[in-house]
Amino acid sequence: MALQAIIIWIIIGGVAGWLAGMIVKGFGFGLVGNVVVGIVGAAIAGWILPMIGISIGGGIIAEVINALIGAVILLFVIKIAKG
């Protein structure tokens, strides 16, 4: 994987994780944690959204939206698991 692609993944993951932390109140994991949540959220959204027939489109904005949806789902699951 090219260095540029890795940097883009980190940026998109950071933005999505930060936004998801703002949406799901009380669940911010710091900079590195938010990046990880955003990247894992992007993977979750990349798996779930096509299964239910949702396609947002292409481009960086669509990738951030996809990652945000997945990150919010992930944070809700973590919130439920922690009680």
Backbone atoms as SQL, in Angstrom:
CREATE TABLE atoms (id INTEGER PRIMARY KEY, chain TEXT, resi INTEGER, resn TEXT, atom TEXT, x REAL, y REAL, z REAL);
INSERT INTO atoms VALUES
  (1, 'A', 1, 'MET', 'N', 0.856, -1.168, 0.000),
  (2, 'A', 1, 'MET', 'CA', 0.000, 0.000, 0.000),
  (3, 'A', 1, 'MET', 'C', 0.906, 1.237, 0.000),
  (4, 'A', 2, 'ALA', 'N', 0.535, 2.198, -0.776),
  (5, 'A', 2, 'ALA', 'CA', 1.327, 3.415, -0.900),
  (6, 'A', 2, 'ALA', 'C', 1.200, 4.274, 0.355),
  (7, 'A', 3, 'LEU', 'N', 2.230, 5.026, 0.626),
  (8, 'A', 3, 'LEU', 'CA', 2.240, 5.901, 1.802),
  (9, 'A', 3, 'LEU', 'C', 1.097, 6.907, 1.747),
  (10, 'A', 4, 'GLN', 'N', 0.807, 7.409, 0.552),
  (11, 'A', 4, 'GLN', 'CA', -0.278, 8.379, 0.397),
  (12, 'A', 4, 'GLN', 'C', -1.620, 7.767, 0.797),
  (13, 'A', 5, 'ALA', 'N', -1.863, 6.516, 0.432),
  (14, 'A', 5, 'ALA', 'CA', -3.116, 5.849, 0.788),
  (15, 'A', 5, 'ALA', 'C', -3.227, 5.663, 2.296),
  (16, 'A', 6, 'ILE', 'N', -2.120, 5.334, 2.935),
  (17, 'A', 6, 'ILE', 'CA', -2.125, 5.160, 4.393),
  (18, 'A', 6, 'ILE', 'C', -2.429, 6.483, 5.084),
  (19, 'A', 7, 'ILE', 'N', -1.832, 7.561, 4.597),
  (20, 'A', 7, 'ILE', 'CA', -2.087, 8.884, 5.177),
  (21, 'A', 7, 'ILE', 'C', -3.548, 9.277, 4.997),
  (22, 'A', 8, 'ILE', 'N', -4.116, 8.996, 3.836),
  (23, 'A', 8, 'ILE', 'CA', -5.534, 9.311, 3.594),
  (24, 'A', 8, 'ILE', 'C', -6.421, 8.490, 4.525),
  (25, 'A', 9, 'TRP', 'N', -6.111, 7.208, 4.731),
  (26, 'A', 9, 'TRP', 'CA', -6.868, 6.369, 5.665),
  (27, 'A', 9, 'TRP', 'C', -6.828, 6.958, 7.061),
  (28, 'A', 10, 'ILE', 'N', -5.655, 7.400, 7.492),
  (29, 'A', 10, 'ILE', 'CA', -5.511, 7.968, 8.836),
  (30, 'A', 10, 'ILE', 'C', -6.306, 9.258, 8.964),
  (31, 'A', 11, 'ILE', 'N', -6.265, 10.105, 7.953),
  (32, 'A', 11, 'ILE', 'CA', -7.008, 11.369, 8.003),
  (33, 'A', 11, 'ILE', 'C', -8.508, 11.113, 8.026),
  (34, 'A', 12, 'ILE', 'N', -8.989, 10.259, 7.124),
  (35, 'A', 12, 'ILE', 'CA', -10.420, 9.944, 7.081),
  (36, 'A', 12, 'ILE', 'C', -10.845, 9.271, 8.384),
  (37, 'A', 13, 'GLY', 'N', -10.031, 8.346, 8.880),
  (38, 'A', 13, 'GLY', 'CA', -10.335, 7.682, 10.149),
  (39, 'A', 13, 'GLY', 'C', -10.375, 8.654, 11.307),
  (40, 'A', 14, 'GLY', 'N', -9.438, 9.600, 11.325),
  (41, 'A', 14, 'GLY', 'CA', -9.425, 10.597, 12.399),
  (42, 'A', 14, 'GLY', 'C', -10.643, 11.489, 12.385),
  (43, 'A', 15, 'VAL', 'N', -11.007, 11.959, 11.200),
  (44, 'A', 15, 'VAL', 'CA', -12.185, 12.829, 11.078),
  (45, 'A', 15, 'VAL', 'C', -13.445, 12.063, 11.467),
  (46, 'A', 16, 'ALA', 'N', -13.594, 10.850, 10.933),
  (47, 'A', 16, 'ALA', 'CA', -14.795, 10.060, 11.231),
  (48, 'A', 16, 'ALA', 'C', -14.853, 9.686, 12.709),
  (49, 'A', 17, 'GLY', 'N', -13.725, 9.298, 13.289),
  (50, 'A', 17, 'GLY', 'CA', -13.704, 8.941, 14.708),
  (51, 'A', 17, 'GLY', 'C', -14.014, 10.124, 15.596),
  (52, 'A', 18, 'TRP', 'N', -13.468, 11.285, 15.255),
  (53, 'A', 18, 'TRP', 'CA', -13.741, 12.494, 16.038),
  (54, 'A', 18, 'TRP', 'C', -15.221, 12.863, 15.958),
  (55, 'A', 19, 'LEU', 'N', -15.781, 12.850, 14.740),
  (56, 'A', 19, 'LEU', 'CA', -17.201, 13.168, 14.577),
  (57, 'A', 19, 'LEU', 'C', -18.078, 12.161, 15.305),
  (58, 'A', 20, 'ALA', 'N', -17.735, 10.885, 15.231),
  (59, 'A', 20, 'ALA', 'CA', -18.519, 9.866, 15.926),
  (60, 'A', 20, 'ALA', 'C', -18.448, 10.065, 17.434),
  (61, 'A', 21, 'GLY', 'N', -17.280, 10.461, 17.935),
  (62, 'A', 21, 'GLY', 'CA', -17.142, 10.757, 19.364),
  (63, 'A', 21, 'GLY', 'C', -18.008, 11.932, 19.782),
  (64, 'A', 22, 'MET', 'N', -18.190, 12.904, 18.877),
  (65, 'A', 22, 'MET', 'CA', -19.065, 14.041, 19.162),
  (66, 'A', 22, 'MET', 'C', -20.537, 13.629, 19.139),
  (67, 'A', 23, 'ILE', 'N', -20.892, 12.720, 18.239),
  (68, 'A', 23, 'ILE', 'CA', -22.288, 12.280, 18.117),
  (69, 'A', 23, 'ILE', 'C', -22.670, 11.389, 19.290),
  (70, 'A', 24, 'VAL', 'N', -21.817, 10.419, 19.612),
  (71, 'A', 24, 'VAL', 'CA', -22.073, 9.512, 20.729),
  (72, 'A', 24, 'VAL', 'C', -21.394, 10.126, 21.947),
  (73, 'A', 25, 'LYS', 'N', -22.121, 10.893, 22.690),
  (74, 'A', 25, 'LYS', 'CA', -21.579, 11.674, 23.798),
  (75, 'A', 25, 'LYS', 'C', -20.881, 10.782, 24.829),
  (76, 'A', 26, 'GLY', 'N', -19.751, 11.267, 25.325),
  (77, 'A', 26, 'GLY', 'CA', -19.032, 10.572, 26.367),
  (78, 'A', 26, 'GLY', 'C', -18.074, 9.502, 25.873),
  (79, 'A', 27, 'PHE', 'N', -17.931, 9.347, 24.560),
  (80, 'A', 27, 'PHE', 'CA', -17.045, 8.313, 24.049),
  (81, 'A', 27, 'PHE', 'C', -16.035, 8.900, 23.089),
  (82, 'A', 28, 'GLY', 'N', -15.015, 9.548, 23.640),
  (83, 'A', 28, 'GLY', 'CA', -13.870, 9.983, 22.871),
  (84, 'A', 28, 'GLY', 'C', -12.671, 9.192, 23.368),
  (85, 'A', 29, 'PHE', 'N', -11.869, 8.715, 22.461),
  (86, 'A', 29, 'PHE', 'CA', -10.736, 7.877, 22.836),
  (87, 'A', 29, 'PHE', 'C', -9.403, 8.565, 22.595),
  (88, 'A', 30, 'GLY', 'N', -9.392, 9.866, 22.442),
  (89, 'A', 30, 'GLY', 'CA', -8.150, 10.564, 22.131),
  (90, 'A', 30, 'GLY', 'C', -7.839, 10.457, 20.640),
  (91, 'A', 31, 'LEU', 'N', -6.769, 11.066, 20.221),
  (92, 'A', 31, 'LEU', 'CA', -6.438, 11.132, 18.799),
  (93, 'A', 31, 'LEU', 'C', -6.229, 9.754, 18.188),
  (94, 'A', 32, 'VAL', 'N', -5.364, 8.957, 18.782),
  (95, 'A', 32, 'VAL', 'CA', -5.065, 7.634, 18.218),
  (96, 'A', 32, 'VAL', 'C', -6.296, 6.734, 18.284),
  (97, 'A', 33, 'GLY', 'N', -7.003, 6.763, 19.388),
  (98, 'A', 33, 'GLY', 'CA', -8.218, 5.957, 19.529),
  (99, 'A', 33, 'GLY', 'C', -9.279, 6.343, 18.524),
  (100, 'A', 34, 'ASN', 'N', -9.443, 7.651, 18.284),
  (101, 'A', 34, 'ASN', 'CA', -10.423, 8.104, 17.304),
  (102, 'A', 34, 'ASN', 'C', -10.055, 7.646, 15.895),
  (103, 'A', 35, 'VAL', 'N', -8.764, 7.674, 15.575),
  (104, 'A', 35, 'VAL', 'CA', -8.330, 7.197, 14.261),
  (105, 'A', 35, 'VAL', 'C', -8.647, 5.715, 14.112),
  (106, 'A', 36, 'VAL', 'N', -8.361, 4.941, 15.153),
  (107, 'A', 36, 'VAL', 'CA', -8.641, 3.507, 15.110),
  (108, 'A', 36, 'VAL', 'C', -10.141, 3.255, 14.994),
  (109, 'A', 37, 'VAL', 'N', -10.938, 3.968, 15.773),
  (110, 'A', 37, 'VAL', 'CA', -12.392, 3.822, 15.702),
  (111, 'A', 37, 'VAL', 'C', -12.896, 4.193, 14.306),
  (112, 'A', 38, 'GLY', 'N', -12.351, 5.249, 13.719),
  (113, 'A', 38, 'GLY', 'CA', -12.755, 5.654, 12.382),
  (114, 'A', 38, 'GLY', 'C', -12.390, 4.633, 11.323),
  (115, 'A', 39, 'ILE', 'N', -11.190, 4.059, 11.409),
  (116, 'A', 39, 'ILE', 'CA', -10.772, 3.053, 10.430),
  (117, 'A', 39, 'ILE', 'C', -11.584, 1.776, 10.583),
  (118, 'A', 40, 'VAL', 'N', -11.772, 1.328, 11.814),
  (119, 'A', 40, 'VAL', 'CA', -12.603, 0.137, 12.048),
  (120, 'A', 40, 'VAL', 'C', -14.039, 0.427, 11.633),
  (121, 'A', 41, 'GLY', 'N', -14.514, 1.628, 11.906),
  (122, 'A', 41, 'GLY', 'CA', -15.854, 2.021, 11.479),
  (123, 'A', 41, 'GLY', 'C', -16.006, 2.017, 9.968),
  (124, 'A', 42, 'ALA', 'N', -14.978, 2.433, 9.261),
  (125, 'A', 42, 'ALA', 'CA', -15.010, 2.395, 7.801),
  (126, 'A', 42, 'ALA', 'C', -15.105, 0.959, 7.304),
  (127, 'A', 43, 'ALA', 'N', -14.381, 0.063, 7.961),
  (128, 'A', 43, 'ALA', 'CA', -14.453, -1.346, 7.578),
  (129, 'A', 43, 'ALA', 'C', -15.846, -1.914, 7.867),
  (130, 'A', 44, 'ILE', 'N', -16.412, -1.551, 9.009),
  (131, 'A', 44, 'ILE', 'CA', -17.757, -2.013, 9.358),
  (132, 'A', 44, 'ILE', 'C', -18.775, -1.496, 8.349),
  (133, 'A', 45, 'ALA', 'N', -18.693, -0.207, 8.037),
  (134, 'A', 45, 'ALA', 'CA', -19.632, 0.376, 7.075),
  (135, 'A', 45, 'ALA', 'C', -19.436, -0.215, 5.688),
  (136, 'A', 46, 'GLY', 'N', -18.184, -0.492, 5.312),
  (137, 'A', 46, 'GLY', 'CA', -17.921, -1.106, 4.014),
  (138, 'A', 46, 'GLY', 'C', -18.491, -2.501, 3.902),
  (139, 'A', 47, 'TRP', 'N', -18.701, -3.145, 5.030),
  (140, 'A', 47, 'TRP', 'CA', -19.270, -4.485, 5.037),
  (141, 'A', 47, 'TRP', 'C', -20.804, -4.443, 5.163),
  (142, 'A', 48, 'ILE', 'N', -21.323, -3.590, 6.052),
  (143, 'A', 48, 'ILE', 'CA', -22.761, -3.581, 6.345),
  (144, 'A', 48, 'ILE', 'C', -23.572, -2.829, 5.294),
  (145, 'A', 49, 'LEU', 'N', -23.143, -1.632, 4.917),
  (146, 'A', 49, 'LEU', 'CA', -23.956, -0.801, 4.029),
  (147, 'A', 49, 'LEU', 'C', -24.275, -1.460, 2.690),
  (148, 'A', 50, 'PRO', 'N', -23.327, -2.086, 1.995),
  (149, 'A', 50, 'PRO', 'CA', -23.703, -2.760, 0.747),
  (150, 'A', 50, 'PRO', 'C', -24.661, -3.932, 0.950),
  (151, 'A', 51, 'MET', 'N', -24.573, -4.585, 2.124),
  (152, 'A', 51, 'MET', 'CA', -25.473, -5.708, 2.394),
  (153, 'A', 51, 'MET', 'C', -26.923, -5.258, 2.500),
  (154, 'A', 52, 'ILE', 'N', -27.139, -4.024, 2.966),
  (155, 'A', 52, 'ILE', 'CA', -28.513, -3.536, 3.089),
  (156, 'A', 52, 'ILE', 'C', -28.905, -2.638, 1.923),
  (157, 'A', 53, 'GLY', 'N', -28.029, -2.541, 0.923),
  (158, 'A', 53, 'GLY', 'CA', -28.367, -1.828, -0.307),
  (159, 'A', 53, 'GLY', 'C', -28.125, -0.332, -0.284),
  (160, 'A', 54, 'ILE', 'N', -27.286, 0.153, 0.603),
  (161, 'A', 54, 'ILE', 'CA', -27.013, 1.583, 0.673),
  (162, 'A', 54, 'ILE', 'C', -25.682, 1.873, 0.001),
  (163, 'A', 55, 'SER', 'N', -25.708, 2.800, -0.953),
  (164, 'A', 55, 'SER', 'CA', -24.488, 3.217, -1.634),
  (165, 'A', 55, 'SER', 'C', -24.455, 4.738, -1.642),
  (166, 'A', 56, 'ILE', 'N', -23.464, 5.318, -0.971),
  (167, 'A', 56, 'ILE', 'CA', -23.398, 6.772, -0.846),
  (168, 'A', 56, 'ILE', 'C', -22.718, 7.399, -2.043),
  (169, 'A', 57, 'GLY', 'N', -21.785, 6.709, -2.657),
  (170, 'A', 57, 'GLY', 'CA', -21.099, 7.253, -3.823),
  (171, 'A', 57, 'GLY', 'C', -19.604, 7.191, -3.642),
  (172, 'A', 58, 'GLY', 'N', -18.897, 7.989, -4.440),
  (173, 'A', 58, 'GLY', 'CA', -17.446, 7.980, -4.389),
  (174, 'A', 58, 'GLY', 'C', -16.907, 9.296, -3.885),
  (175, 'A', 59, 'GLY', 'N', -15.620, 9.344, -3.698),
  (176, 'A', 59, 'GLY', 'CA', -14.975, 10.566, -3.250),
  (177, 'A', 59, 'GLY', 'C', -14.685, 10.551, -1.767),
  (178, 'A', 60, 'ILE', 'N', -13.926, 11.529, -1.364),
  (179, 'A', 60, 'ILE', 'CA', -13.486, 11.596, 0.032),
  (180, 'A', 60, 'ILE', 'C', -14.644, 11.888, 0.974),
  (181, 'A', 61, 'ILE', 'N', -15.563, 12.761, 0.566),
  (182, 'A', 61, 'ILE', 'CA', -16.714, 13.074, 1.432),
  (183, 'A', 61, 'ILE', 'C', -17.554, 11.825, 1.668),
  (184, 'A', 62, 'ALA', 'N', -17.782, 11.039, 0.632),
  (185, 'A', 62, 'ALA', 'CA', -18.549, 9.800, 0.779),
  (186, 'A', 62, 'ALA', 'C', -17.814, 8.817, 1.682),
  (187, 'A', 63, 'GLU', 'N', -16.500, 8.759, 1.581),
  (188, 'A', 63, 'GLU', 'CA', -15.724, 7.865, 2.442),
  (189, 'A', 63, 'GLU', 'C', -15.803, 8.296, 3.902),
  (190, 'A', 64, 'VAL', 'N', -15.769, 9.601, 4.150),
  (191, 'A', 64, 'VAL', 'CA', -15.896, 10.101, 5.523),
  (192, 'A', 64, 'VAL', 'C', -17.287, 9.773, 6.069),
  (193, 'A', 65, 'ILE', 'N', -18.319, 9.938, 5.240),
  (194, 'A', 65, 'ILE', 'CA', -19.685, 9.621, 5.680),
  (195, 'A', 65, 'ILE', 'C', -19.809, 8.135, 5.986),
  (196, 'A', 66, 'ASN', 'N', -19.265, 7.285, 5.105),
  (197, 'A', 66, 'ASN', 'CA', -19.291, 5.838, 5.354),
  (198, 'A', 66, 'ASN', 'C', -18.562, 5.496, 6.648),
  (199, 'A', 67, 'ALA', 'N', -17.369, 6.041, 6.816),
  (200, 'A', 67, 'ALA', 'CA', -16.596, 5.773, 8.024),
  (201, 'A', 67, 'ALA', 'C', -17.314, 6.301, 9.259),
  (202, 'A', 68, 'LEU', 'N', -17.961, 7.446, 9.145),
  (203, 'A', 68, 'LEU', 'CA', -18.707, 8.016, 10.262),
  (204, 'A', 68, 'LEU', 'C', -19.857, 7.105, 10.667),
  (205, 'A', 69, 'ILE', 'N', -20.599, 6.606, 9.702),
  (206, 'A', 69, 'ILE', 'CA', -21.710, 5.696, 10.004),
  (207, 'A', 69, 'ILE', 'C', -21.192, 4.458, 10.721),
  (208, 'A', 70, 'GLY', 'N', -20.123, 3.881, 10.206),
  (209, 'A', 70, 'GLY', 'CA', -19.549, 2.699, 10.848),
  (210, 'A', 70, 'GLY', 'C', -18.991, 2.991, 12.224),
  (211, 'A', 71, 'ALA', 'N', -18.347, 4.149, 12.393),
  (212, 'A', 71, 'ALA', 'CA', -17.781, 4.509, 13.690),
  (213, 'A', 71, 'ALA', 'C', -18.870, 4.745, 14.728),
  (214, 'A', 72, 'VAL', 'N', -19.981, 5.359, 14.323),
  (215, 'A', 72, 'VAL', 'CA', -21.101, 5.563, 15.241),
  (216, 'A', 72, 'VAL', 'C', -21.682, 4.217, 15.660),
  (217, 'A', 73, 'ILE', 'N', -21.824, 3.304, 14.702),
  (218, 'A', 73, 'ILE', 'CA', -22.309, 1.958, 15.034),
  (219, 'A', 73, 'ILE', 'C', -21.366, 1.298, 16.032),
  (220, 'A', 74, 'LEU', 'N', -20.069, 1.388, 15.770),
  (221, 'A', 74, 'LEU', 'CA', -19.074, 0.795, 16.664),
  (222, 'A', 74, 'LEU', 'C', -19.135, 1.404, 18.057),
  (223, 'A', 75, 'LEU', 'N', -19.247, 2.719, 18.159),
  (224, 'A', 75, 'LEU', 'CA', -19.304, 3.363, 19.470),
  (225, 'A', 75, 'LEU', 'C', -20.576, 3.001, 20.224),
  (226, 'A', 76, 'PHE', 'N', -21.714, 2.861, 19.517),
  (227, 'A', 76, 'PHE', 'CA', -22.941, 2.431, 20.183),
  (228, 'A', 76, 'PHE', 'C', -22.785, 1.023, 20.743),
  (229, 'A', 77, 'VAL', 'N', -22.136, 0.140, 19.972),
  (230, 'A', 77, 'VAL', 'CA', -21.910, -1.224, 20.453),
  (231, 'A', 77, 'VAL', 'C', -21.010, -1.207, 21.679),
  (232, 'A', 78, 'ILE', 'N', -19.951, -0.394, 21.646),
  (233, 'A', 78, 'ILE', 'CA', -19.062, -0.288, 22.807),
  (234, 'A', 78, 'ILE', 'C', -19.806, 0.286, 24.007),
  (235, 'A', 79, 'LYS', 'N', -20.644, 1.290, 23.767),
  (236, 'A', 79, 'LYS', 'CA', -21.413, 1.915, 24.847),
  (237, 'A', 79, 'LYS', 'C', -22.368, 0.914, 25.477),
  (238, 'A', 80, 'ILE', 'N', -23.021, 0.113, 24.650),
  (239, 'A', 80, 'ILE', 'CA', -23.947, -0.910, 25.162),
  (240, 'A', 80, 'ILE', 'C', -23.182, -1.980, 25.923),
  (241, 'A', 81, 'ALA', 'N', -22.029, -2.383, 25.403),
  (242, 'A', 81, 'ALA', 'CA', -21.243, -3.432, 26.048),
  (243, 'A', 81, 'ALA', 'C', -20.711, -2.991, 27.414),
  (244, 'A', 82, 'LYS', 'N', -20.354, -1.711, 27.538),
  (245, 'A', 82, 'LYS', 'CA', -19.841, -1.209, 28.811),
  (246, 'A', 82, 'LYS', 'C', -20.961, -0.955, 29.825),
  (247, 'A', 83, 'GLY', 'N', -22.184, -0.853, 29.318),
  (248, 'A', 83, 'GLY', 'CA', -23.318, -0.686, 30.236),
  (249, 'A', 83, 'GLY', 'C', -23.588, 0.718, 30.437);
